[in-house]
């Protein structure tokens, strides 16, 4: 992990580039030997385990040649740090719990998408003519509403300019902000908690 971080520093690569490269190759070699050993022992059962396939994918990216054609893959070498998930059972349980909660999140995601779509169409009709850079198209409107939900400068960049010409624009933006930022996130937390409780009760 430390070697991958140091490789992003030009100073570190100038002073210790050869050592960092050697460490990187050694670690990759250990990963390859580990996967080959598991493959020999488990044989056909090796590919039935999703974590094994994940390891092969991550190590395969690390083995990609350092050429221009594979520069993007080489940049993804840092993903092999995620092998800690397969090495620590507690992390595997956490990831498994998150994946198990995904089906229950489907209805929440659908609700969010519906709210965004309705509000984006309304914003295009209300403000698109005067503020085309923010609400001129459906795509621009969706992106602007997303920035509002993330609280990224939504008052200065969006609400204040619009309220100069539409004093009652707050009647649109504040309900949208409350619904998407508080209510929907609360529903998401409630759904995840319910999924976790069902998982615990089913195991007990």
Secondary structure, 3 states (H helix, E strand, C coil): CHHHHHCCCHHHHHHHHHHHHHHHHHHHHHHHHHHHHHHHHHHHHHHHCHHHHHHHHHHHHHCCCCCHHHHHHHHHHHHHHHHHHHHCHHHHHHHHHHHHHHHHHHHHHHHHHHHHHHHHHHHHHHHCCCCHHHHCCHHHHHHHHHHHHCCCCHHHHHHHHHHHHCCCCHHHHHHHHHHHHHHHHHHHHHHHHHHHHHHHHHHC
